[in-house]
Amino acid sequence: MLKGKRKLDPVDPEGSAWTRLRGSLAKTRRRISEGVGDLILGERVIDAELLDELETALLVADVGVDATRRVIHAIKARVSRRELGNAGQLREALARELVEVLAPVAKQFEVGVERPYVVLVVGVNGVGKTTLIGKLAKRLVGKGHAVLLAAGDTFRAAAVEQLSDWGRRNGTAVISQGKGADSASVIYDAIEAAKARGVDVVLADTAGRLQAKAGLMDELRKIKRVMGRLEGGAPHEVLLVLDAGVGQNALSQVSEFDNAVGVSSLAVTKLDGTAKAGIVVAIAAATGLPVRFIGVGEGADDLQDFEAEAFANALLADLG
């Protein structure tokens, strides 16, 4: 197996993080392994028919056309050089090619030098923005950072309540003005409060849906304009949260939000509930944007840093 920052052998994992990652990709992994028949039993000859099946399996798992062609082309080149003689070697080669696609975007989140360091979290409704903010706040507090949360999703009372609950659990202040308040005003006040209190990081929640898509994007543009008037050039990072379950639709979401507010990084959530986790590979190939986090479950500790080798090995653990 490929060597990474953590031991990737599922028989002897470094800890529960690998176990949770492997478990969260089970549906996608089954879809890929079923697509190549009895390769797992080592009974298949690595020929054109098998590679066609592998190509189809990757496409069905939402790896995407461009990334799949790139990977299969490299695999075929190795087969032509007679470098792959069995299922184990094919699996290793496939993992390496996936890592080639994923490694350039596997860039962990770091708090910049600006104070407060402002992260604007965007995405459509239901992707888990508020939950991600709460989990990230817990992590940052654990590292000694002072964190403030801005309840900018003022169109849903439940979002304000949920963020307030995370604030209580993490011991972080929450700036809110209740349902229907001006979102830009809430976030502006939060940043001003963070400056006055010497806070390190502001995590700003936003709405995911207004009456029309254009309305949502206009609102986000307004928020960014208002933030830009503050000294310090906020936001310092625009983090787009994507639900892995939407598959290829995630790519159009990246384009739309990037056009509106200039996306600088990504998080992909709900990997545990989908057979389309290959979309992470498609996103990496199509956008080149840093993938900061992946969500592998509902627990407070199920927000993981994205690591290319761990992800590739978890995705292919049942092959070979």
MIMARNU-581648 format. One line per field, with one value per residue: chain; residue in one letter; x, y, z of N, C-alpha, C in turn. Coordinates in pm, whole numbers. Layout:
BEGIN
chain (A;...)
res (A;...)
n.xx (X;...)
n.yy (Y;...)
n.zz (Z;...)
ca.xx (X;...)
ca.yy (Y;...)
ca.zz (Z;...)
c.xx (X;...)
c.yy (Y;...)
c.zz (Z;...)
% end
This chain:
BEGIN
chain (A;A;A;A;A;A;A;A;A;A;A;A;A;A;A;A;A;A;A;A;A;A;A;A;A;A;A;A;A;A;A;A;A;A;A;A;A;A;A;A;A;A;A;A;A;A;A;A;A;A;A;A;A;A;A;A;A;A;A;A;A;A;A;A;A;A;A;A;A;A;A;A;A;A;A;A;A;A;A;A;A;A;A;A;A;A;A;A;A;A;A;A;A;A;A;A;A;A;A;A;A;A;A;A;A;A;A;A;A;A;A;A;A;A;A;A;A;A;A;A;A;A;A;A;A;A;A;A;A;A;A;A;A;A;A;A;A;A;A;A;A;A;A;A;A;A;A;A;A;A;A;A;A;A;A;A;A;A;A;A;A;A;A;A;A;A;A;A;A;A;A;A;A;A;A;A;A;A;A;A;A;A;A;A;A;A;A;A;A;A;A;A;A;A;A;A;A;A;A;A;A;A;A;A;A;A;A;A;A;A;A;A;A;A;A;A;A;A;A;A;A;A;A;A;A;A;A;A;A;A;A;A;A;A;A;A;A;A;A;A;A;A;A;A;A;A;A;A;A;A;A;A;A;A;A;A;A;A;A;A;A;A;A;A;A;A;A;A;A;A;A;A;A;A;A;A;A;A;A;A;A;A;A;A;A;A;A;A;A;A;A;A;A;A;A;A;A;A;A;A;A;A;A;A;A;A;A;A;A;A;A;A;A;A;A;A;A;A;A;A)
res (M;L;K;G;K;R;K;L;D;P;V;D;P;E;G;S;A;W;T;R;L;R;G;S;L;A;K;T;R;R;R;I;S;E;G;V;G;D;L;I;L;G;E;R;V;I;D;A;E;L;L;D;E;L;E;T;A;L;L;V;A;D;V;G;V;D;A;T;R;R;V;I;H;A;I;K;A;R;V;S;R;R;E;L;G;N;A;G;Q;L;R;E;A;L;A;R;E;L;V;E;V;L;A;P;V;A;K;Q;F;E;V;G;V;E;R;P;Y;V;V;L;V;V;G;V;N;G;V;G;K;T;T;L;I;G;K;L;A;K;R;L;V;G;K;G;H;A;V;L;L;A;A;G;D;T;F;R;A;A;A;V;E;Q;L;S;D;W;G;R;R;N;G;T;A;V;I;S;Q;G;K;G;A;D;S;A;S;V;I;Y;D;A;I;E;A;A;K;A;R;G;V;D;V;V;L;A;D;T;A;G;R;L;Q;A;K;A;G;L;M;D;E;L;R;K;I;K;R;V;M;G;R;L;E;G;G;A;P;H;E;V;L;L;V;L;D;A;G;V;G;Q;N;A;L;S;Q;V;S;E;F;D;N;A;V;G;V;S;S;L;A;V;T;K;L;D;G;T;A;K;A;G;I;V;V;A;I;A;A;A;T;G;L;P;V;R;F;I;G;V;G;E;G;A;D;D;L;Q;D;F;E;A;E;A;F;A;N;A;L;L;A;D;L;G)
n.xx (83;27;234;157;78;-45;-58;-174;-265;-542;-564;-400;-447;-355;-525;-865;-947;-875;-1033;-1292;-1288;-1250;-1484;-1676;-1657;-1759;-1991;-1933;-1698;-1788;-1942;-1747;-1588;-1775;-1816;-1603;-1619;-1493;-1236;-1137;-1093;-870;-886;-909;-786;-574;-685;-809;-1088;-1131;-1020;-1196;-1424;-1335;-1306;-1574;-1674;-1547;-1656;-1925;-1905;-1878;-1631;-1576;-1550;-1311;-1110;-1127;-1054;-791;-676;-725;-590;-323;-306;-344;-112;78;1;57;329;374;376;188;73;-110;-404;-344;-126;-250;-438;-266;-143;-364;-438;-214;-239;-476;-394;-214;-388;-525;-342;-237;-444;-483;-468;-417;-620;-518;-475;-439;-213;-354;-559;-875;-877;-1076;-1324;-1543;-1819;-1982;-2252;-2511;-2841;-2861;-2617;-2457;-2328;-2348;-2306;-2046;-1907;-1939;-1797;-1542;-1485;-1465;-1233;-1043;-1054;-957;-694;-608;-696;-879;-1214;-1483;-1823;-2033;-2365;-2480;-2673;-2958;-3206;-3313;-3442;-3372;-3108;-2970;-3020;-2897;-2629;-2583;-2607;-2382;-2192;-2227;-2152;-1883;-1775;-1756;-1809;-2110;-2235;-2538;-2852;-3101;-3384;-3443;-3290;-3046;-2807;-2546;-2501;-2498;-2265;-2074;-2089;-2000;-1732;-1630;-1673;-1502;-1255;-1248;-1239;-1010;-1006;-906;-1006;-1279;-1568;-1798;-2130;-2366;-2665;-2827;-3019;-3233;-3526;-3479;-3214;-3054;-3106;-2982;-2709;-2672;-2706;-2485;-2278;-2320;-2262;-1989;-1892;-1950;-1793;-1546;-1507;-1410;-1118;-836;-907;-1107;-1326;-1081;-1070;-1280;-1486;-1628;-1888;-1971;-2206;-2139;-2321;-2461;-2322;-2211;-2333;-2214;-1998;-2109;-2205;-1966;-1874;-2078;-2078;-1816;-1809;-1968;-1858;-1591;-1449;-1221;-1147;-1246;-1485;-1595;-1878;-2074;-1990;-2029;-2285;-2327;-2283;-2126;-1874;-1654;-1670;-1506;-1259;-1322;-1380;-1132;-978;-1110;-1123;-898;-897;-812;-886;-1000;-1135;-1305;-1620;-1707;-1901;-2150;-2053;-1884;-1614;-1584;-1506;-1261;-920;-836;-664;-471;-355;-461;-733;-746;-659;-855;-1074;-1024;-989;-1101;-1018;-809)
n.yy (-120;232;470;701;995;882;548;318;63;-136;-350;-294;-21;321;455;539;720;640;409;519;671;472;325;517;534;301;239;351;215;-48;-22;25;-212;-411;-349;-449;-717;-1040;-957;-907;-1156;-1233;-1365;-1264;-1188;-926;-740;-581;-591;-604;-358;-186;-238;-147;123;195;141;337;567;534;563;830;949;1100;1210;1327;1284;1006;919;1009;853;586;589;607;364;179;225;121;-145;-212;-206;-426;-417;-476;-751;-883;-872;-730;-568;-413;-277;-129;34;176;314;480;640;775;918;1089;1264;1370;1464;1732;1899;1848;2018;2130;2311;2621;2871;3199;3486;3715;3905;3953;3624;3565;3348;3282;3087;2906;2770;2552;2495;2238;2106;2097;2318;2470;2274;2194;2431;2435;2201;2263;2486;2367;2217;2422;2567;2370;2378;2604;2849;3154;3180;3309;3296;3373;3422;3414;3300;3406;3346;3117;3022;2798;2757;2963;2892;2641;2707;2862;2668;2510;2702;2722;2465;2458;2669;2914;3249;3375;3574;3710;3813;3723;3570;3679;3908;4139;3976;4053;4263;4131;3973;4169;4303;4094;4064;4312;4289;4076;4193;4382;4214;4073;3832;3533;3390;3419;3253;3250;3190;3135;3192;2931;2923;3138;3303;3267;3140;3346;3543;3440;3444;3716;3810;3695;3822;4082;4049;3991;4231;4413;4308;4351;4622;4653;4702;4509;4333;4126;3868;3628;3374;3186;2936;2673;2449;2124;1869;1537;1358;1469;1427;1481;1729;1883;2005;2210;2368;2457;2622;2820;2941;3024;3215;3406;3477;3410;3141;2992;2758;2417;2195;1864;1697;1439;1193;941;866;807;659;788;892;923;1168;1348;1310;1389;1660;1752;1715;1882;2141;2213;2339;2386;2116;2118;1978;1667;1519;1251;1138;1172;1242;1460;1454;1375;1530;1546;1619;1646;1394;1276;1017;853;873;762;497;410;416;213;-19;-275;-393;-621)
n.zz (0;-49;114;366;563;780;903;669;653;676;847;1057;1165;1234;1401;1503;1311;1050;1035;1044;810;614;656;586;314;219;61;-190;-244;-266;-495;-688;-670;-731;-991;-1130;-1123;-1048;-991;-741;-639;-766;-1007;-1258;-1581;-1670;-1900;-2203;-2178;-1899;-1823;-1948;-1798;-1551;-1609;-1651;-1395;-1241;-1352;-1285;-1013;-997;-1048;-1265;-1610;-1721;-1522;-1500;-1760;-1762;-1557;-1647;-1891;-1802;-1663;-1871;-2015;-1841;-1839;-2103;-2091;-1949;-1671;-1485;-1342;-1184;-968;-731;-804;-996;-841;-676;-866;-958;-727;-700;-928;-873;-651;-775;-899;-679;-485;-538;-445;-182;78;390;626;753;996;903;914;961;1186;1312;1161;896;793;543;511;270;67;-62;82;326;300;518;635;878;1073;1001;1063;1341;1414;1315;1469;1722;1684;1639;1878;2045;1968;2082;1984;1991;1911;1719;1629;1354;1297;1019;857;836;745;830;1126;1265;1195;1323;1588;1594;1550;1774;1969;1913;1979;2257;2334;2258;2387;2260;2149;1998;1746;1670;1521;1505;1328;997;1002;861;682;604;778;1026;1004;964;1214;1373;1297;1376;1652;1704;1656;1864;2082;2058;1914;1743;1517;1295;1210;965;907;639;443;251;62;-106;-233;-500;-708;-806;-619;-390;-467;-510;-251;-124;-261;-170;103;88;-22;183;390;279;315;562;763;689;492;474;338;444;360;151;201;44;94;4;-75;-101;-204;-417;-645;-976;-994;-807;-926;-1083;-880;-763;-970;-984;-726;-717;-920;-803;-546;-539;-470;-246;-120;-43;113;150;228;400;302;397;338;71;-258;-427;-380;-537;-652;-531;-652;-912;-869;-782;-1015;-1195;-1086;-924;-681;-336;-121;187;396;472;533;733;884;1150;1396;1634;1591;1333;1121;897;807;465;306;48;-6;195;134;-128;-79;100;-66;-241;-99;-109;-339;-503)
ca.xx (0;100;267;110;104;-86;-48;-295;-304;-664;-548;-329;-455;-296;-629;-1002;-972;-871;-1150;-1410;-1276;-1276;-1626;-1759;-1648;-1798;-2088;-1862;-1602;-1862;-1983;-1629;-1546;-1874;-1805;-1494;-1644;-1413;-1098;-1097;-1049;-747;-911;-922;-671;-579;-692;-889;-1223;-1126;-996;-1322;-1511;-1281;-1341;-1716;-1693;-1503;-1755;-2046;-1875;-1870;-1494;-1580;-1494;-1172;-1022;-1127;-972;-651;-632;-726;-480;-198;-310;-322;31;152;-31;131;469;369;411;78;47;-213;-499;-278;-47;-345;-493;-162;-126;-483;-426;-111;-291;-572;-317;-160;-493;-572;-238;-223;-550;-488;-399;-486;-659;-430;-514;-341;-154;-449;-640;-915;-876;-1220;-1361;-1683;-1860;-2095;-2300;-2657;-2903;-2856;-2484;-2392;-2240;-2350;-2239;-1902;-1855;-1930;-1688;-1415;-1464;-1417;-1094;-960;-1048;-866;-556;-576;-742;-1005;-1300;-1615;-1911;-2128;-2485;-2521;-2790;-3071;-3331;-3363;-3425;-3305;-2963;-2919;-3027;-2796;-2497;-2576;-2582;-2240;-2117;-2232;-2073;-1740;-1730;-1724;-1913;-2188;-2301;-2659;-2957;-3231;-3437;-3484;-3195;-2960;-2693;-2421;-2487;-2460;-2126;-1996;-2084;-1919;-1591;-1597;-1666;-1381;-1143;-1250;-1214;-883;-1035;-817;-1076;-1424;-1630;-1925;-2230;-2446;-2783;-2803;-3125;-3333;-3640;-3426;-3068;-2995;-3116;-2877;-2578;-2669;-2687;-2346;-2195;-2336;-2186;-1846;-1863;-1952;-1674;-1429;-1490;-1341;-973;-784;-931;-1190;-1287;-949;-1093;-1419;-1490;-1752;-1921;-2041;-2259;-2091;-2431;-2517;-2243;-2156;-2391;-2122;-1911;-2180;-2209;-1836;-1870;-2172;-2032;-1690;-1842;-2032;-1778;-1450;-1422;-1078;-1122;-1363;-1506;-1691;-1943;-2171;-1932;-2076;-2420;-2336;-2197;-2070;-1759;-1557;-1682;-1389;-1157;-1368;-1364;-989;-930;-1177;-1110;-768;-912;-774;-989;-956;-1196;-1409;-1708;-1720;-2001;-2225;-1987;-1810;-1477;-1590;-1456;-1121;-836;-832;-533;-488;-322;-559;-859;-733;-652;-986;-1165;-990;-944;-1155;-966;-677)
ca.yy (0;358;522;837;1054;786;411;296;-78;-148;-454;-235;124;406;493;529;809;555;322;598;706;351;294;616;513;163;230;378;107;-165;5;6;-352;-489;-317;-524;-860;-1121;-911;-916;-1293;-1256;-1460;-1195;-1146;-782;-722;-466;-603;-566;-214;-120;-251;-58;259;212;143;468;666;513;617;976;1000;1200;1167;1369;1214;864;900;1028;737;466;602;572;221;107;237;27;-279;-234;-230;-551;-388;-517;-891;-940;-776;-646;-468;-322;-192;-35;132;260;404;581;736;859;1012;1191;1363;1426;1525;1878;1975;1809;2125;2145;2444;2688;3008;3293;3583;3824;3893;3812;3553;3551;3243;3288;2951;2915;2644;2543;2438;2094;2046;2083;2433;2506;2165;2204;2544;2392;2104;2333;2569;2278;2185;2541;2593;2270;2418;2725;2971;3218;3172;3372;3249;3473;3352;3487;3240;3466;3307;2998;3034;2677;2771;3048;2811;2535;2767;2902;2545;2479;2799;2683;2342;2483;2785;3022;3351;3374;3701;3687;3914;3659;3540;3791;4020;4153;3887;4128;4339;4037;3933;4291;4321;3986;4094;4424;4235;3995;4287;4442;4112;4005;3696;3486;3339;3434;3159;3313;3108;3209;3121;2845;2933;3244;3271;3226;3126;3479;3613;3389;3492;3861;3827;3662;3932;4193;4017;4006;4374;4476;4260;4413;4759;4649;4697;4373;4258;4007;3744;3577;3246;3153;2790;2619;2316;2045;1739;1437;1284;1529;1382;1577;1861;1959;2086;2332;2451;2523;2729;2926;3013;3090;3335;3505;3526;3372;3031;2969;2623;2330;2084;1770;1633;1331;1083;815;835;806;573;880;960;952;1308;1420;1301;1473;1799;1782;1723;1989;2275;2241;2413;2309;2047;2126;1881;1576;1477;1106;1090;1272;1274;1587;1433;1316;1623;1508;1680;1564;1339;1208;875;786;866;666;362;375;399;91;-119;-409;-445;-684)
ca.zz (0;-48;246;386;693;880;855;592;652;754;949;1170;1146;1337;1496;1455;1197;930;1038;1007;668;535;668;518;169;192;-49;-315;-264;-316;-633;-774;-671;-804;-1133;-1195;-1106;-957;-979;-601;-615;-839;-1114;-1385;-1661;-1689;-2044;-2245;-2124;-1758;-1812;-1983;-1681;-1450;-1651;-1624;-1250;-1193;-1396;-1205;-879;-1014;-1059;-1371;-1739;-1740;-1429;-1533;-1879;-1723;-1479;-1729;-1987;-1734;-1633;-1996;-2048;-1756;-1887;-2228;-2053;-1872;-1531;-1398;-1370;-1099;-913;-632;-875;-1060;-736;-635;-974;-959;-612;-730;-1025;-803;-567;-864;-920;-553;-401;-551;-379;-40;150;518;670;848;1031;852;1007;987;1308;1309;1034;870;698;499;475;177;11;-68;201;348;282;648;665;1019;1145;975;1140;1480;1429;1295;1587;1828;1654;1658;2022;2099;1936;2156;1918;2030;1794;1727;1522;1304;1251;900;792;908;681;899;1271;1313;1174;1432;1709;1585;1568;1915;2046;1894;2056;2398;2354;2235;2463;2167;2137;1874;1717;1591;1533;1490;1195;914;1009;744;701;593;902;1132;986;989;1359;1430;1274;1465;1788;1713;1669;1997;2183;2031;1868;1636;1398;1279;1116;931;839;541;393;136;-38;-98;-319;-629;-707;-826;-492;-302;-510;-485;-107;-93;-314;-78;225;60;-38;316;461;217;362;691;757;699;368;489;405;408;294;121;206;-12;143;-97;-36;-197;-261;-539;-759;-1071;-971;-723;-1011;-1120;-760;-752;-1070;-949;-607;-750;-997;-716;-433;-546;-379;-228;-71;-44;205;93;342;384;226;453;294;-74;-339;-526;-320;-641;-693;-478;-757;-1023;-827;-781;-1153;-1269;-1027;-864;-556;-217;-43;327;487;430;641;724;979;1225;1522;1643;1544;1199;1021;882;705;345;274;-80;-2;280;61;-238;-25;156;-178;-316;-4;-138;-466;-502)
c.xx (86;125;222;142;58;-76;-180;-340;-429;-657;-484;-330;-393;-400;-765;-1031;-972;-994;-1275;-1406;-1309;-1424;-1714;-1760;-1697;-1891;-2020;-1765;-1670;-1902;-1866;-1593;-1645;-1863;-1695;-1501;-1552;-1266;-1048;-1046;-921;-762;-914;-788;-685;-569;-783;-1030;-1228;-1107;-1119;-1420;-1466;-1316;-1487;-1742;-1653;-1604;-1883;-2028;-1852;-1728;-1484;-1507;-1347;-1077;-1013;-1041;-823;-597;-622;-615;-347;-192;-282;-175;113;126;48;279;484;415;307;38;-63;-299;-435;-197;-137;-403;-392;-142;-244;-479;-326;-163;-395;-501;-256;-261;-524;-467;-227;-329;-561;-406;-477;-514;-560;-482;-403;-295;-252;-528;-751;-904;-1020;-1243;-1510;-1721;-1988;-2133;-2452;-2710;-2883;-2720;-2411;-2298;-2232;-2281;-2089;-1840;-1839;-1815;-1552;-1383;-1410;-1270;-1003;-945;-952;-720;-518;-619;-870;-1091;-1432;-1696;-2010;-2247;-2545;-2634;-2913;-3205;-3390;-3337;-3350;-3153;-2901;-2916;-2919;-2657;-2478;-2547;-2437;-2153;-2113;-2145;-1923;-1686;-1689;-1841;-1981;-2255;-2419;-2756;-3095;-3274;-3479;-3392;-3111;-2831;-2560;-2394;-2442;-2311;-2033;-1980;-1995;-1770;-1545;-1583;-1539;-1258;-1134;-1209;-1081;-899;-944;-891;-1224;-1471;-1771;-2015;-2308;-2568;-2747;-2909;-3212;-3445;-3594;-3275;-2999;-2998;-3009;-2742;-2564;-2643;-2543;-2250;-2200;-2254;-2037;-1807;-1854;-1829;-1548;-1404;-1415;-1191;-928;-819;-1012;-1283;-1150;-957;-1243;-1425;-1626;-1771;-2009;-2087;-2217;-2205;-2490;-2435;-2194;-2217;-2302;-2032;-1979;-2192;-2077;-1830;-1957;-2123;-1900;-1715;-1897;-1936;-1632;-1414;-1271;-1047;-1254;-1364;-1613;-1747;-2026;-2119;-1985;-2213;-2436;-2247;-2127;-1947;-1648;-1563;-1566;-1277;-1195;-1349;-1217;-937;-985;-1144;-971;-776;-873;-897;-939;-1003;-1287;-1490;-1739;-1823;-2063;-2153;-1908;-1668;-1471;-1566;-1306;-1050;-835;-689;-546;-464;-421;-691;-852;-731;-784;-1086;-1146;-955;-993;-1103;-829;-639)
c.yy (125;402;666;887;962;647;373;151;-96;-257;-397;-83;199;442;489;619;730;466;396;636;585;314;389;596;374;151;252;265;-18;-145;-18;-141;-440;-466;-392;-672;-927;-1082;-929;-1056;-1328;-1347;-1395;-1170;-996;-754;-602;-471;-560;-416;-134;-125;-157;87;289;224;278;575;655;567;767;1030;1104;1157;1203;1294;1066;837;911;904;613;471;562;423;139;112;139;-117;-310;-259;-355;-530;-440;-659;-954;-829;-680;-535;-366;-225;-87;74;229;361;515;685;828;962;1123;1302;1439;1505;1676;1959;1943;1907;2157;2292;2497;2829;3102;3393;3695;3797;3996;3754;3513;3447;3256;3151;2959;2777;2642;2483;2287;2029;2029;2197;2461;2400;2169;2317;2503;2297;2170;2422;2486;2246;2305;2578;2495;2300;2550;2855;3024;3232;3242;3326;3357;3400;3426;3424;3287;3430;3181;3015;2914;2686;2855;2968;2704;2591;2810;2782;2503;2576;2764;2562;2368;2599;2901;3121;3341;3511;3673;3800;3855;3644;3669;3911;4025;4075;3960;4207;4252;4004;4052;4313;4216;4015;4210;4378;4153;4082;4343;4342;4039;3861;3660;3456;3370;3335;3209;3219;3196;3125;3035;2856;3055;3207;3223;3219;3261;3558;3570;3447;3643;3889;3800;3770;4052;4170;4040;4152;4443;4435;4329;4555;4766;4644;4551;4283;4132;3992;3697;3440;3229;3001;2743;2476;2246;1913;1637;1366;1343;1493;1496;1717;1947;2050;2215;2425;2525;2642;2847;3009;3085;3219;3446;3563;3484;3266;3008;2829;2548;2236;1995;1687;1513;1218;948;774;821;701;656;954;988;1095;1391;1422;1392;1621;1839;1803;1846;2128;2310;2319;2326;2244;2041;2008;1785;1538;1330;1051;1205;1317;1403;1575;1376;1416;1599;1598;1588;1524;1248;1058;796;768;761;523;318;346;264;-26;-260;-467;-509;-745)
c.zz (0;94;256;524;805;820;790;587;737;860;1075;1158;1260;1443;1430;1336;1066;922;995;859;581;539;590;367;127;72;-184;-347;-318;-462;-729;-783;-745;-954;-1206;-1159;-1008;-956;-837;-567;-690;-958;-1252;-1451;-1683;-1838;-2075;-2187;-1978;-1742;-1853;-1866;-1569;-1482;-1621;-1475;-1192;-1231;-1313;-1063;-881;-1008;-1170;-1496;-1751;-1650;-1462;-1656;-1846;-1651;-1566;-1834;-1924;-1703;-1759;-2038;-1967;-1799;-2013;-2202;-1967;-1728;-1433;-1431;-1286;-1039;-813;-696;-944;-957;-692;-740;-978;-844;-640;-829;-963;-715;-653;-890;-791;-476;-416;-477;-229;42;278;551;772;873;986;956;1043;1115;1307;1168;1005;760;669;446;393;126;13;62;207;335;414;684;814;1104;1124;1056;1287;1505;1412;1414;1703;1808;1683;1805;2089;2073;2001;2092;1984;1906;1821;1606;1485;1242;1132;822;868;848;744;1049;1326;1298;1285;1562;1710;1609;1713;2004;2034;1975;2203;2424;2346;2319;2375;2159;2001;1860;1625;1613;1511;1346;1123;919;882;767;697;720;1017;1123;1009;1140;1424;1413;1363;1609;1807;1728;1811;2105;2162;1987;1750;1506;1406;1174;1090;852;741;501;273;29;-7;-195;-457;-619;-721;-697;-394;-339;-489;-337;-67;-144;-220;50;201;42;97;397;409;261;494;670;773;583;381;367;357;342;273;103;157;36;40;-36;-141;-268;-387;-662;-846;-1057;-883;-806;-1054;-1000;-739;-847;-1030;-830;-634;-828;-907;-613;-436;-444;-369;-175;-61;76;144;207;300;295;273;400;145;-137;-446;-473;-421;-689;-640;-583;-874;-991;-830;-923;-1223;-1217;-976;-734;-436;-151;100;410;412;553;628;822;1055;1351;1516;1589;1403;1087;1011;783;584;314;153;-70;83;205;-49;-187;35;45;-247;-227;-34;-269;-446;-370)
% end
